[in-house]
Amino acid sequence: MGVPDVSHATLALLQGTVDLLILRALRQGPAHGYAVSRWVRERTDGVLSLEDAALYQALHRLDARGWIASEWGLSENNRRAKFYALTPTGRTQLRAEVSAWRRYADAVFKVLEPA
């Protein structure tokens, strides 16, 4: 089995990763779904992107958990859009998720290092 070429493909994202990316994007301030997706794509130099279905499912899930709140507003081009913002509970969750991901990444890098 060969190694997949990710140079021209978007990496598949796990549900927990999508949640973390959204929470981190919203730390910048309230944003609509497209702006969240754009922030992730730009921040990762196009390596990661959020599929619309996964993005909006995650936004609804995070809203239901109370980690984000939503309200209707106008986008940059004067279109009606739902804007999402971190709640205090979401900020706490973001800190916990970042800590867990750093521990996970450190462990993976230890495995990847030559012995």
N, C-alpha and C positions, 0 to 999 in steps of 0.2 A: 504494500500500500504506500503510495507516494505522499509527500508533504504537500498540503494545499497551498496554492499561491495566493497570498493575501495582499500582494502589492496592487492588484487591480480589483480586489473584492472587498466588500465590507465585512468586518468580522461579525459573526453571529453573537448576539448578546444574550446572556442569561437574564431572567426576570429580576433578580437582585441587583444586577449591574445596571439595568435600565432605571430602576428606582433610585439607585445612588446617583446616576448621572443627572436625572431630573432634579433631585433634591439639591445637588451641587449647582446646577444651572440657576435654580430659583434663589440661591443664596445671593445672587447678584441683584435681585429685586423681582417684582412681579413681571410675568411674561406670558404671552399666549403660546400655544403648542408649537407653532411654526418657529417662533423665536427660540424656544428651548431646543428644538431639533437643530436649528442653524448654529446655536452656541456650541453644542456638542460637536458638530461636524467641524466647525472652525477651530475649536480648542484642541481637537485631536488631529488637525491637519488632514481631515478627510478620511482618516483610518476608521473611525466609528461613525455610524449614522443610525438614527432611530427610524425604523419603519413606522409609517403612520398608525397602523393598527396597534402595534406594540406600545407606541407612545401614548395614544389616547386611552388604551386599556389601563396603562400604568397611571396616567393622570387621574382617572376615575377611581382606581384602587387606592392611590395615595390620598385622595380627597375623602374617600369613605373611611380611611383609617384616622383621619384628622391631622395628617402630616402636612397637608396643603389646604388652602381655602381657595375658592374660585368666585369670580364675579364677572359680569359682562361689561365690556368697554369697547372702545374704538381702537383699531390697530393703526399703525403708521400710515396706512393708505385709506383711512376713514372707513374701514369695514368693521362690522360688528364681530367681536371675537371674545372668547372666554379667556380671562387672565387668571393665572394661578400665582399664589404667593405662599411662602413657607409660613407655617404656624410655629409658635414656640415649641410645640411637641415635635414638629418636623425638624427644627434646628437641633433639638436633642438627639433625634434619630439620625440626622446627618452626621453628627459628631461620632456616634456609636458605629455607624456604617463605615466611616472613613478609617476609624481605628481598626476595625475588623479587617478591612481590605488591605491596610498597610501590613498588618501581621501576616495575612495570607500571601501578599506579594513578596514580602521578605522571605517567607518559607519557600516559595517557589524559586526565587532567585538563589537561595542556598542550595537547592537541588540542582539547579542549572550550572552552578560554579564548578570548575574542575576540582576534583578531590585533592 
